Amino acid sequence: MDNDALVILAAVASVQLSKGLTAEQLGLLATFFTCLGDNLALLALGSSSNCDPSCTTNEGR
């Protein structure tokens, strides 16, 4: 899926999720998804910095 499609998908999803919710509920939902995205980003950074033990060598020891 290309970036344009992801933006459109996010817009459509946010409109659908917001139907029938109060401003307070929308704020809570927005905060939840912000926290979710931040945590996913942190997990992605953490897993990209962890090297698989099989990729290490004994050179220089």
A tleap script that builds the chain and sets N, CA, C and O, in Angstrom:
source leaprc.protein.ff14SB
mol = sequence {
  NMET ASP ASN ASP ALA LEU VAL ILE LEU ALA
  ALA VAL ALA SER VAL GLN LEU SER LYS GLY
  LEU THR ALA GLU GLN LEU GLY LEU LEU ALA
  THR PHE PHE THR CYS LEU GLY ASP ASN LEU
  ALA LEU LEU ALA LEU GLY SER SER SER ASN
  CYS ASP PRO SER CYS THR THR ASN GLU GLY
  CARG
}
set mol.1.N position { 0.851 -1.171 0.000 }
set mol.1.CA position { 0.000 0.000 0.000 }
set mol.1.C position { 0.897 1.234 0.000 }
set mol.1.O position { 1.824 1.331 0.803 }
set mol.2.N position { 0.622 2.169 -0.893 }
set mol.2.CA position { 1.461 3.365 -0.973 }
set mol.2.C position { 1.061 4.396 0.085 }
set mol.2.O position { 0.029 4.261 0.741 }
set mol.3.N position { 1.886 5.415 0.237 }
set mol.3.CA position { 1.682 6.418 1.287 }
set mol.3.C position { 0.379 7.185 1.121 }
set mol.3.O position { -0.297 7.480 2.106 }
set mol.4.N position { 0.021 7.510 -0.125 }
set mol.4.CA position { -1.229 8.236 -0.359 }
set mol.4.C position { -2.430 7.431 0.113 }
set mol.4.O position { -3.357 7.979 0.709 }
set mol.5.N position { -2.412 6.148 -0.151 }
set mol.5.CA position { -3.517 5.285 0.261 }
set mol.5.C position { -3.593 5.187 1.783 }
set mol.5.O position { -4.686 5.120 2.347 }
set mol.6.N position { -2.445 5.177 2.446 }
set mol.6.CA position { -2.436 5.131 3.910 }
set mol.6.C position { -3.024 6.394 4.514 }
set mol.6.O position { -3.741 6.333 5.513 }
set mol.7.N position { -2.722 7.540 3.913 }
set mol.7.CA position { -3.273 8.801 4.404 }
set mol.7.C position { -4.790 8.812 4.237 }
set mol.7.O position { -5.519 9.217 5.142 }
set mol.8.N position { -5.256 8.367 3.080 }
set mol.8.CA position { -6.697 8.321 2.823 }
set mol.8.C position { -7.371 7.332 3.766 }
set mol.8.O position { -8.438 7.616 4.309 }
set mol.9.N position { -6.755 6.180 3.959 }
set mol.9.CA position { -7.303 5.174 4.874 }
set mol.9.C position { -7.415 5.728 6.294 }
set mol.9.O position { -8.419 5.510 6.973 }
set mol.10.N position { -6.390 6.438 6.737 }
set mol.10.CA position { -6.410 7.025 8.082 }
set mol.10.C position { -7.516 8.068 8.198 }
set mol.10.O position { -8.186 8.148 9.227 }
set mol.11.N position { -7.709 8.861 7.161 }
set mol.11.CA position { -8.759 9.885 7.188 }
set mol.11.C position { -10.141 9.248 7.244 }
set mol.11.O position { -10.992 9.671 8.026 }
set mol.12.N position { -10.362 8.241 6.423 }
set mol.12.CA position { -11.660 7.564 6.411 }
set mol.12.C position { -11.913 6.871 7.748 }
set mol.12.O position { -13.021 6.925 8.283 }
set mol.13.N position { -10.883 6.222 8.282 }
set mol.13.CA position { -11.033 5.532 9.568 }
set mol.13.C position { -11.350 6.515 10.683 }
set mol.13.O position { -12.179 6.227 11.546 }
set mol.14.N position { -10.701 7.670 10.674 }
set mol.14.CA position { -10.957 8.646 11.746 }
set mol.14.C position { -12.377 9.199 11.659 }
set mol.14.O position { -13.015 9.423 12.688 }
set mol.15.N position { -12.872 9.418 10.457 }
set mol.15.CA position { -14.252 9.891 10.302 }
set mol.15.C position { -15.224 8.833 10.792 }
set mol.15.O position { -16.180 9.150 11.501 }
set mol.16.N position { -14.994 7.584 10.425 }
set mol.16.CA position { -15.892 6.507 10.843 }
set mol.16.C position { -15.856 6.298 12.354 }
set mol.16.O position { -16.896 6.096 12.981 }
set mol.17.N position { -14.669 6.347 12.931 }
set mol.17.CA position { -14.544 6.165 14.386 }
set mol.17.C position { -15.182 7.304 15.168 }
set mol.17.O position { -15.651 7.105 16.288 }
set mol.18.N position { -15.202 8.495 14.583 }
set mol.18.CA position { -15.697 9.657 15.314 }
set mol.18.C position { -17.218 9.773 15.336 }
set mol.18.O position { -17.770 10.524 16.141 }
set mol.19.N position { -17.885 9.052 14.477 }
set mol.19.CA position { -19.340 9.179 14.386 }
set mol.19.C position { -20.008 8.801 15.707 }
set mol.19.O position { -19.789 7.714 16.242 }
set mol.20.N position { -20.826 9.718 16.219 }
set mol.20.CA position { -21.592 9.455 17.426 }
set mol.20.C position { -20.835 9.640 18.728 }
set mol.20.O position { -21.381 9.371 19.798 }
set mol.21.N position { -19.588 10.096 18.662 }
set mol.21.CA position { -18.808 10.298 19.881 }
set mol.21.C position { -18.851 11.756 20.309 }
set mol.21.O position { -18.985 12.656 19.480 }
set mol.22.N position { -18.737 11.975 21.598 }
set mol.22.CA position { -18.666 13.338 22.124 }
set mol.22.C position { -17.251 13.870 21.942 }
set mol.22.O position { -16.331 13.120 21.615 }
set mol.23.N position { -17.088 15.167 22.155 }
set mol.23.CA position { -15.765 15.784 22.065 }
set mol.23.C position { -14.814 15.161 23.080 }
set mol.23.O position { -13.637 14.954 22.782 }
set mol.24.N position { -15.310 14.862 24.268 }
set mol.24.CA position { -14.475 14.233 25.298 }
set mol.24.C position { -14.038 12.831 24.867 }
set mol.24.O position { -12.879 12.456 25.041 }
set mol.25.N position { -14.951 12.076 24.317 }
set mol.25.CA position { -14.627 10.732 23.844 }
set mol.25.C position { -13.639 10.780 22.685 }
set mol.25.O position { -12.731 9.953 22.606 }
set mol.26.N position { -13.816 11.754 21.780 }
set mol.26.CA position { -12.869 11.917 20.672 }
set mol.26.C position { -11.475 12.249 21.178 }
set mol.26.O position { -10.482 11.731 20.667 }
set mol.27.N position { -11.405 13.116 22.184 }
set mol.27.CA position { -10.111 13.465 22.766 }
set mol.27.C position { -9.435 12.266 23.393 }
set mol.27.O position { -8.226 12.081 23.254 }
set mol.28.N position { -10.212 11.455 24.079 }
set mol.28.CA position { -9.662 10.248 24.705 }
set mol.28.C position { -9.174 9.262 23.644 }
set mol.28.O position { -8.106 8.668 23.792 }
set mol.29.N position { -9.942 9.090 22.592 }
set mol.29.CA position { -9.558 8.188 21.503 }
set mol.29.C position { -8.294 8.686 20.809 }
set mol.29.O position { -7.402 7.899 20.489 }
set mol.30.N position { -8.221 10.000 20.577 }
set mol.30.CA position { -7.031 10.582 19.953 }
set mol.30.C position { -5.795 10.370 20.822 }
set mol.30.O position { -4.722 10.036 20.320 }
set mol.31.N position { -5.956 10.566 22.123 }
set mol.31.CA position { -4.840 10.360 23.048 }
set mol.31.C position { -4.396 8.908 23.057 }
set mol.31.O position { -3.200 8.617 23.081 }
set mol.32.N position { -5.361 8.000 23.037 }
set mol.32.CA position { -5.038 6.570 23.012 }
set mol.32.C position { -4.211 6.220 21.780 }
set mol.32.O position { -3.184 5.549 21.884 }
set mol.33.N position { -4.664 6.678 20.612 }
set mol.33.CA position { -3.944 6.339 19.383 }
set mol.33.C position { -2.580 7.021 19.314 }
set mol.33.O position { -1.652 6.476 18.717 }
set mol.34.N position { -2.444 8.197 19.911 }
set mol.34.CA position { -1.138 8.838 19.987 }
set mol.34.C position { -0.190 7.996 20.836 }
set mol.34.O position { 0.957 7.769 20.453 }
set mol.35.N position { -0.672 7.534 21.988 }
set mol.35.CA position { 0.145 6.670 22.859 }
set mol.35.C position { 0.493 5.363 22.157 }
set mol.35.O position { 1.625 4.886 22.240 }
set mol.36.N position { -0.469 4.798 21.477 }
set mol.36.CA position { -0.240 3.547 20.743 }
set mol.36.C position { 0.854 3.745 19.696 }
set mol.36.O position { 1.779 2.938 19.596 }
set mol.37.N position { 0.747 4.814 18.924 }
set mol.37.CA position { 1.750 5.084 17.893 }
set mol.37.C position { 3.128 5.331 18.475 }
set mol.37.O position { 4.126 4.845 17.942 }
set mol.38.N position { 3.193 6.082 19.564 }
set mol.38.CA position { 4.479 6.341 20.216 }
set mol.38.C position { 5.109 5.050 20.723 }
set mol.38.O position { 6.313 4.843 20.567 }
set mol.39.N position { 4.309 4.187 21.324 }
set mol.39.CA position { 4.841 2.922 21.836 }
set mol.39.C position { 5.297 2.013 20.704 }
set mol.39.O position { 6.322 1.343 20.825 }
set mol.40.N position { 4.552 1.983 19.608 }
set mol.40.CA position { 4.980 1.187 18.458 }
set mol.40.C position { 6.300 1.703 17.888 }
set mol.40.O position { 7.163 0.917 17.500 }
set mol.41.N position { 6.453 3.030 17.840 }
set mol.41.CA position { 7.703 3.612 17.354 }
set mol.41.C position { 8.872 3.241 18.267 }
set mol.41.O position { 9.960 2.921 17.788 }
set mol.42.N position { 8.646 3.285 19.570 }
set mol.42.CA position { 9.700 2.896 20.511 }
set mol.42.C position { 10.073 1.427 20.365 }
set mol.42.O position { 11.252 1.074 20.409 }
set mol.43.N position { 9.076 0.576 20.194 }
set mol.43.CA position { 9.358 -0.842 20.007 }
set mol.43.C position { 10.124 -1.092 18.715 }
set mol.43.O position { 11.022 -1.932 18.675 }
set mol.44.N position { 9.772 -0.366 17.666 }
set mol.44.CA position { 10.479 -0.513 16.397 }
set mol.44.C position { 11.939 -0.094 16.536 }
set mol.44.O position { 12.831 -0.757 16.008 }
set mol.45.N position { 12.183 1.010 17.247 }
set mol.45.CA position { 13.557 1.451 17.463 }
set mol.45.C position { 14.331 0.451 18.305 }
set mol.45.O position { 15.499 0.170 18.033 }
set mol.46.N position { 13.680 -0.084 19.323 }
set mol.46.CA position { 14.345 -1.049 20.189 }
set mol.46.C position { 14.691 -2.328 19.468 }
set mol.46.O position { 15.769 -2.885 19.673 }
set mol.47.N position { 13.791 -2.804 18.625 }
set mol.47.CA position { 14.057 -4.056 17.922 }
set mol.47.C position { 15.064 -3.871 16.798 }
set mol.47.O position { 15.749 -4.825 16.428 }
set mol.48.N position { 15.170 -2.657 16.241 }
set mol.48.CA position { 16.154 -2.441 15.185 }
set mol.48.C position { 17.561 -2.292 15.752 }
set mol.48.O position { 18.542 -2.510 15.042 }
set mol.49.N position { 17.667 -1.921 17.029 }
set mol.49.CA position { 18.987 -1.765 17.626 }
set mol.49.C position { 19.492 -3.060 18.259 }
set mol.49.O position { 20.671 -3.168 18.598 }
set mol.50.N position { 18.607 -4.037 18.418 }
set mol.50.CA position { 19.026 -5.321 18.973 }
set mol.50.C position { 19.563 -6.187 17.860 }
set mol.50.O position { 18.861 -6.493 16.896 }
set mol.51.N position { 20.804 -6.575 17.999 }
set mol.51.CA position { 21.428 -7.421 16.994 }
set mol.51.C position { 21.218 -8.886 17.353 }
set mol.51.O position { 21.353 -9.270 18.514 }
set mol.52.N position { 20.897 -9.685 16.378 }
set mol.52.CA position { 20.753 -11.116 16.574 }
set mol.52.C position { 22.108 -11.681 16.974 }
set mol.52.O position { 23.113 -11.375 16.331 }
set mol.53.N position { 22.159 -12.496 18.018 }
set mol.53.CA position { 23.466 -13.035 18.447 }
set mol.53.C position { 24.197 -13.760 17.340 }
set mol.53.O position { 25.424 -13.842 17.389 }
set mol.54.N position { 23.514 -14.286 16.353 }
set mol.54.CA position { 24.174 -15.011 15.273 }
set mol.54.C position { 24.919 -14.066 14.348 }
set mol.54.O position { 25.723 -14.525 13.537 }
set mol.55.N position { 24.680 -12.751 14.439 }
set mol.55.CA position { 25.361 -11.827 13.538 }
set mol.55.C position { 26.664 -11.303 14.130 }
set mol.55.O position { 27.357 -10.523 13.477 }
set mol.56.N position { 27.008 -11.700 15.318 }
set mol.56.CA position { 28.250 -11.237 15.939 }
set mol.56.C position { 29.380 -12.180 15.556 }
set mol.56.O position { 29.164 -13.365 15.299 }
set mol.57.N position { 30.567 -11.640 15.525 }
set mol.57.CA position { 31.749 -12.456 15.198 }
set mol.57.C position { 32.726 -12.401 16.356 }
set mol.57.O position { 32.577 -11.585 17.265 }
set mol.58.N position { 33.707 -13.254 16.321 }
set mol.58.CA position { 34.728 -13.284 17.362 }
set mol.58.C position { 35.978 -12.554 16.921 }
set mol.58.O position { 37.030 -12.729 17.536 }
set mol.59.N position { 35.903 -11.726 15.859 }
set mol.59.CA position { 37.064 -11.009 15.382 }
set mol.59.C position { 37.556 -10.035 16.436 }
set mol.59.O position { 36.748 -9.372 17.088 }
set mol.60.N position { 38.851 -9.938 16.613 }
set mol.60.CA position { 39.431 -8.991 17.544 }
set mol.60.C position { 39.391 -9.438 18.983 }
set mol.60.O position { 39.677 -8.643 19.879 }
set mol.61.N position { 39.045 -10.685 19.233 }
set mol.61.CA position { 39.037 -11.182 20.612 }
set mol.61.C position { 40.219 -12.036 20.884 }
set mol.61.O position { 40.374 -12.540 21.996 }
savepdb mol mol.pdb
quit
